[in-house]
Amino acid sequence: MYKKKYTLFLIILIVFSLSAKTDCWSRKSSLNVHWVFCLDTSGSMKMKGHMDLLKLITGKITDEFLDSKKNIINTGDRITIFSFDEQVRLQATSLYQTENDLLSIKKELRELNKRHGNLTFISEAIVQSIDIVDKYKQFFHTNALYVFTDGKSEPYSPKWSKRKIAARKKRDTENFQKISLAGKDNGLNVWLGVLKWEAFDDAKALVNRMGKGGHLVDLTNFNRLSLEKALIDFAGTVRSELKLVDAKSLNLGTIPYKNSGSYQKNISFNIQTDKISKLPSLTAAINFDPENPSEIKAKDIFEIKTTIDKIFLSFKLADSNNLHSGTYKGKLKLIPTQPHYGALVIEPSQLNVKFRKSSVTAFYFWRVGIFLLIGFLLLTYLLNRIKRKMPIRV
């Protein structure tokens, strides 16, 4: 009886654990993302005689980005929605485990269409987004912040008092300093989707103030640019993975003892990519083991070219004659050469590499061996001719 109760208790405990929905679940996926959308709800987003940009954006996010069938978001992702005009509001934040978790997000997006303010306090919206990203960052592989706006930052009104304007200007400057620092040190990436061409220059200046983490996205022509494609590309640059197929170690060959000076070895291996719309160019860094001879420098010895399914790696040594004989071993790491939005995961993260420099003994050994083999074959031939008493022609 005791065993039955104990077994029943274990079953209930396991079922409860499996059904529990906490942020800890997101730890189990190495590529879970915290998606943050900041939507401009100022009056200029829905002016009379113009397209209702806010309604268009909320509809696209609801119907395309939050559609689980399109495989843009993954189970374990978090979705957060901010709205901003003269004020910034956290509309919703939800951890995505089931379709029901998206309902509150979709509801808030529909409600946003009823809002409209007079100003556009973009920097405050981004700073509050940074704060919520920091709050949940331990649970996620990376974060992604997308700001949809008509492009012009208007944090204050000229009708305000001088004191109030000065305070808002100071706050705006402090905000951009924090944004720039977050982009430089913490890998924050902010995509500013600009919806009006007449504000494009203002948006460029705005992105420049964001520093390293700011990226401008042209959404001014909806007739030619699919917002769905923009969102998919956005997702692809945030959550991307590159796998080196069957690549655990690289043998870079053997350098002859007396080489012509330079040495080159070309290697290619297959790769698999996940949600990468455009593969970034790569460079390779190699660190040799401490016991290796010090003549080789661990830089500028690799050239890499990539296609969608292959990596071509060229190992080059400009002057190999100065290398001592022996085996050189090290660790090779592939690194994107340009900033890659979000975080590119490369598996395996590093490869064992080695190459040999032949010794003087090895250099002459095979030559002497070939000479002896030829001599042996010639002597055998002569002896056979003598045995058969056949004339020898010289």
PyMOL commands that set and color helices and strands:
alter all, ss='L'
color gray80, all
select helices_A, chain A and resi 2-19+23-28+43-46+53-65+68-70+100-112+122-139+162-185+197-213+227-238+360-387
alter helices_A, ss='H'
color red, helices_A
select strands_A, chain A and resi 33-40+78-84+88-95+142-149+190-194+214-218+239-244+249-255+263-274+282-288+302-306+310-317+326-336+343-347+350-357
alter strands_A, ss='S'
color yellow, strands_A
deselect
rebuild
show_as cartoon
